[in-house]
Amino acid sequence: MNPLSAGPEPADARVDGRTAAPRTQGIVVARTFNPPPDWPSAPQGWAPPPGWEPDPTWPPVPDGWDLWVEEARPAPRHRLLPLALAAVGGLVLGIVIGSGAAGAGLSDERETLAADQERLADATAAVESREEDAATAAEDAAADQAAADAASQQNVARADELAALAATLDQRSADLDATAAGLATREADVAAREAAAASRTGSSSSSSTTTSGGGSGGSSGASTYYANCDAARAAGAAPVHLGDPGYRAGLDRDGDGVGCE
């Protein structure tokens, strides 16, 4: 027997998985799908969709078995309006609650934003303060560097001055040495001339008669000559006093009567 021979699923509206017949005076005749006992159990409220066919491996439908069972039941009352009102009320309540929650959330967000702005202002002030400190430190460092550069330049200038002064002193010392050498040469010349003169004087005096001891002493003194203080010291005559043999002005530079002090 073909399972669909009992009639396809009616095209009427379904009610709780059942096929409902037209309403008659508040009563609905529903046709419920009734599978054979050898078929798998259908879920509660399940009804075959249009065009449904059973699995070919299932057992055949027993003879006289109705796949559709009619059942009379009261027609459902109109519950759409209460449901709609309840839905509208729930929606309004949700809007109100949502508005309140949104208002509270907005207030919290404003407080959070204000706190964040305050923290941002504090952080900005701290950064600006640090930047000012860094700028001040940089200015101080620049001033210190400028002072150090100026001091270094002054030191270089002083070193140049000292070098120039040292060069001047060296030149003066060289000039003094040259002058001293010239004086020594002149003294040697003068001493040689004096020696020559004394020699000539001694020769003249030896040929004449002297009557005084002073003349005799003068002659003896004139015969003694020291070219310089080194010669006087070498002869053991230093210091040479005025009136001593070999005394002369060339040996007594300060004119105090004592030569080769």
Backbone torsions as a table, in degrees:
resi	resn	phi	psi	omega
1	MET	NA	132.2	178.7
2	ASN	-71.9	128.2	-178.9
3	PRO	-60.8	-24.8	-179.2
4	LEU	-86.1	-1.7	-179.0
5	SER	-68.7	-22.4	178.0
6	ALA	-72.6	-2.8	177.8
7	GLY	110.7	135.9	179.0
8	PRO	-68.1	170.1	179.3
9	GLU	-63.4	127.1	179.9
10	PRO	-58.4	152.3	-179.6
11	ALA	-84.9	1.2	179.2
12	ASP	-68.1	165.9	179.5
13	ALA	-63.8	144.0	178.3
14	ARG	-88.8	145.6	176.7
15	VAL	-130.3	112.7	179.0
16	ASP	53.7	47.0	177.8
17	GLY	77.6	2.8	179.9
18	ARG	-112.1	154.5	178.4
19	THR	-92.8	118.7	-174.6
20	ALA	-94.6	136.5	174.1
21	ALA	-84.0	169.0	178.6
22	PRO	-56.6	147.2	-178.9
23	ARG	-73.2	141.8	175.7
24	THR	-134.2	107.4	178.3
25	GLN	50.0	52.1	174.1
26	GLY	78.6	5.9	179.4
27	ILE	-118.6	135.7	179.3
28	VAL	-112.5	128.1	175.6
29	VAL	-93.9	110.9	-176.3
30	ALA	-102.0	137.3	175.9
31	ARG	-103.6	118.7	-176.5
32	THR	-105.9	138.3	178.6
33	PHE	-67.0	130.6	-174.3
34	ASN	-125.6	89.6	-178.5
35	PRO	-72.3	151.7	176.8
36	PRO	-63.7	160.7	-177.9
37	PRO	-67.4	-24.3	179.9
38	ASP	-81.3	-9.8	179.3
39	TRP	-85.3	158.6	175.3
40	PRO	-60.5	146.5	-179.9
41	SER	-68.3	134.2	178.1
42	ALA	-84.1	148.5	176.9
43	PRO	-60.0	156.9	-179.8
44	GLN	-60.6	126.1	177.6
45	GLY	79.8	7.0	-178.4
46	TRP	-79.0	143.0	176.7
47	ALA	-136.6	139.5	-179.2
48	PRO	-61.8	137.6	176.4
49	PRO	-74.1	166.9	178.7
50	PRO	-59.6	136.1	179.3
51	GLY	81.1	8.6	-178.3
52	TRP	-73.5	143.3	174.8
53	GLU	-132.7	144.5	-179.4
54	PRO	-70.2	160.5	178.0
55	ASP	-64.0	132.9	-179.2
56	PRO	-62.1	-21.2	-179.1
57	THR	-80.1	-9.0	179.8
58	TRP	-73.8	156.4	176.5
59	PRO	-63.7	154.1	178.8
60	PRO	-68.2	157.8	179.1
61	VAL	-71.3	129.1	178.9
62	PRO	-59.2	152.9	178.3
63	ASP	-63.7	137.0	178.2
64	GLY	77.8	6.4	-179.7
65	TRP	-85.4	129.3	178.2
66	ASP	-95.9	121.0	177.1
67	LEU	-75.5	-13.9	179.8
68	TRP	-125.5	128.7	-179.5
69	VAL	-116.4	128.1	179.2
70	GLU	-86.4	140.1	-178.1
71	GLU	-141.6	126.2	178.8
72	ALA	-87.5	135.8	180.0
73	ARG	-149.5	153.2	178.4
74	PRO	-61.8	142.6	178.3
75	ALA	-68.6	138.3	179.1
76	PRO	-65.8	140.9	178.7
77	ARG	-77.3	161.6	179.1
78	HIS	-72.4	109.8	177.8
79	ARG	-111.5	8.3	-178.1
80	LEU	-67.2	-40.9	-178.1
81	LEU	-63.3	-50.4	177.2
82	PRO	-59.9	-39.6	179.1
83	LEU	-64.6	-39.7	178.8
84	ALA	-64.5	-43.9	178.6
85	LEU	-61.9	-42.3	179.1
86	ALA	-63.5	-39.9	179.3
87	ALA	-64.5	-43.2	178.9
88	VAL	-63.1	-43.5	179.0
89	GLY	-61.6	-43.6	177.9
90	GLY	-62.3	-38.2	178.8
91	LEU	-64.5	-45.1	178.8
92	VAL	-61.7	-45.0	179.8
93	LEU	-61.7	-40.9	178.2
94	GLY	-63.3	-39.3	178.5
95	ILE	-63.7	-44.3	-179.5
96	VAL	-62.0	-49.3	-179.4
97	ILE	-62.7	-41.8	179.2
98	GLY	-63.6	-38.2	178.2
99	SER	-63.9	-44.7	178.4
100	GLY	-61.9	-44.7	179.2
101	ALA	-64.4	-39.5	178.5
102	ALA	-64.6	-40.9	177.8
103	GLY	-62.1	-44.7	178.4
104	ALA	-64.2	-41.7	178.4
105	GLY	-63.4	-39.8	178.3
106	LEU	-63.5	-40.9	177.5
107	SER	-61.9	-43.0	178.0
108	ASP	-63.2	-40.4	179.5
109	GLU	-64.7	-38.0	177.8
110	ARG	-64.3	-42.9	177.9
111	GLU	-62.8	-43.0	178.6
112	THR	-62.5	-41.8	179.0
113	LEU	-63.6	-41.6	178.7
114	ALA	-62.7	-42.5	178.5
115	ALA	-63.6	-41.6	178.7
116	ASP	-64.1	-41.1	178.3
117	GLN	-63.7	-38.9	178.2
118	GLU	-64.3	-44.0	178.0
119	ARG	-63.7	-38.6	178.0
120	LEU	-63.4	-41.3	178.3
121	ALA	-63.2	-42.9	178.3
122	ASP	-62.4	-44.1	180.0
123	ALA	-63.7	-40.3	178.4
124	THR	-63.5	-43.2	178.0
125	ALA	-62.2	-41.1	179.0
126	ALA	-63.2	-42.5	179.5
127	VAL	-64.3	-43.0	179.2
128	GLU	-63.0	-41.1	178.1
129	SER	-61.7	-42.6	178.5
130	ARG	-64.5	-39.0	178.4
131	GLU	-63.9	-40.9	177.4
132	GLU	-63.2	-43.4	178.3
133	ASP	-61.5	-42.3	179.6
134	ALA	-64.2	-40.1	178.7
135	ALA	-64.5	-42.6	178.0
136	THR	-62.3	-43.9	178.8
137	ALA	-62.5	-39.2	178.4
138	ALA	-65.0	-40.8	177.8
139	GLU	-63.7	-43.6	178.3
140	ASP	-61.7	-42.7	179.4
141	ALA	-63.4	-40.0	178.4
142	ALA	-64.5	-41.5	178.0
143	ALA	-63.4	-43.9	178.2
144	ASP	-61.5	-41.7	179.3
145	GLN	-64.4	-40.6	178.3
146	ALA	-62.9	-43.0	178.2
147	ALA	-62.9	-41.8	178.8
148	ALA	-64.0	-40.2	178.0
149	ASP	-63.8	-42.3	178.9
150	ALA	-63.1	-44.0	178.7
151	ALA	-62.5	-39.9	178.7
152	SER	-63.7	-41.7	177.7
153	GLN	-63.6	-40.7	177.5
154	GLN	-62.7	-41.6	178.9
155	ASN	-63.0	-40.2	177.9
156	VAL	-63.5	-42.9	179.2
157	ALA	-63.1	-42.5	178.7
158	ARG	-64.7	-39.8	177.9
159	ALA	-62.0	-39.8	177.4
160	ASP	-64.2	-41.9	178.6
161	GLU	-62.4	-44.3	179.3
162	LEU	-63.3	-39.8	178.3
163	ALA	-63.3	-42.3	178.0
164	ALA	-64.0	-41.6	178.9
165	LEU	-64.0	-41.4	178.5
166	ALA	-62.9	-40.3	177.5
167	ALA	-63.2	-40.1	178.1
168	THR	-63.3	-43.9	179.2
169	LEU	-63.6	-40.6	177.7
170	ASP	-61.3	-41.6	178.9
171	GLN	-63.9	-42.9	178.4
172	ARG	-63.2	-40.8	178.6
173	SER	-62.7	-41.3	177.3
174	ALA	-63.6	-40.7	178.0
175	ASP	-62.6	-42.5	178.8
176	LEU	-63.3	-41.2	177.6
177	ASP	-61.6	-41.4	178.3
178	ALA	-64.6	-41.4	178.4
179	THR	-62.8	-44.1	178.9
180	ALA	-62.1	-40.4	177.8
181	ALA	-63.3	-41.1	177.6
182	GLY	-62.8	-42.5	178.1
183	LEU	-63.1	-41.0	178.7
184	ALA	-62.4	-39.6	178.4
185	THR	-64.5	-43.2	178.9
186	ARG	-63.9	-42.3	178.4
187	GLU	-61.6	-40.2	178.0
188	ALA	-62.9	-40.6	178.0
189	ASP	-63.5	-45.1	179.2
190	VAL	-61.7	-42.5	179.9
191	ALA	-63.7	-39.2	178.5
192	ALA	-65.1	-41.3	178.4
193	ARG	-64.7	-43.4	178.9
194	GLU	-62.5	-38.8	179.2
195	ALA	-64.8	-41.6	178.3
196	ALA	-63.9	-42.4	178.9
197	ALA	-64.3	-41.3	179.8
198	ALA	-65.4	-36.8	178.7
199	SER	-65.0	-41.2	178.2
200	ARG	-66.7	-39.1	179.7
201	THR	-65.7	-39.7	179.9
202	GLY	-65.3	-37.6	178.7
203	SER	-66.5	-37.6	178.8
204	SER	-68.9	-39.8	-175.7
205	SER	-71.7	-33.2	-178.0
206	SER	-67.2	-23.5	179.4
207	SER	-88.1	-7.1	179.9
208	SER	-111.7	167.0	-178.4
209	THR	-96.2	127.6	177.8
210	THR	-104.9	137.0	-176.9
211	THR	-108.0	-11.9	-177.1
212	SER	-117.4	147.6	177.4
213	GLY	-67.1	-30.9	-179.9
214	GLY	-62.7	-39.6	179.7
215	GLY	-65.6	-36.4	178.9
216	SER	-66.0	-40.8	177.7
217	GLY	-66.4	-38.4	-179.8
218	GLY	-63.7	-37.8	179.8
219	SER	-65.9	-39.1	178.8
220	SER	-65.5	-39.1	179.4
221	GLY	-67.7	-36.0	-178.1
222	ALA	-70.1	-23.8	-179.4
223	SER	-77.1	-15.9	179.1
224	THR	-95.7	127.3	-178.1
225	TYR	-140.4	134.7	175.5
226	TYR	-118.6	121.5	-178.2
227	ALA	-63.3	-33.4	178.4
228	ASN	-159.1	-179.5	-177.2
229	CYS	-66.8	-29.4	177.7
230	ASP	-63.4	-40.5	178.1
231	ALA	-66.7	-38.9	178.5
232	ALA	-64.8	-41.2	178.7
233	ARG	-67.5	-38.7	178.9
234	ALA	-63.3	-32.0	178.6
235	ALA	-83.8	-5.6	-179.9
236	GLY	76.9	18.5	-177.4
237	ALA	-97.8	-8.7	-178.3
238	ALA	-77.9	143.7	-7.9
239	PRO	-74.9	151.8	-178.2
240	VAL	-100.7	119.3	-177.9
241	HIS	-93.6	160.9	177.3
242	LEU	-60.7	125.5	-177.6
243	GLY	99.5	-16.1	177.2
244	ASP	-75.7	153.2	176.1
245	PRO	-59.9	134.6	179.2
246	GLY	87.4	-5.5	178.1
247	TYR	-69.7	138.8	175.0
248	ARG	-155.4	164.4	-176.1
249	ALA	-65.5	-28.2	-180.0
250	GLY	-65.3	-25.5	178.3
251	LEU	-88.4	-17.6	-178.7
252	ASP	-110.4	82.9	-174.6
253	ARG	-69.6	-34.7	-178.6
254	ASP	-87.8	-3.7	175.3
255	GLY	68.4	27.4	-179.6
256	ASP	-95.3	8.5	178.6
257	GLY	87.7	2.3	179.6
258	VAL	-128.2	118.3	179.1
259	GLY	-102.6	154.3	178.6
260	CYS	55.7	51.6	179.7
261	GLU	-69.1	NA	NA
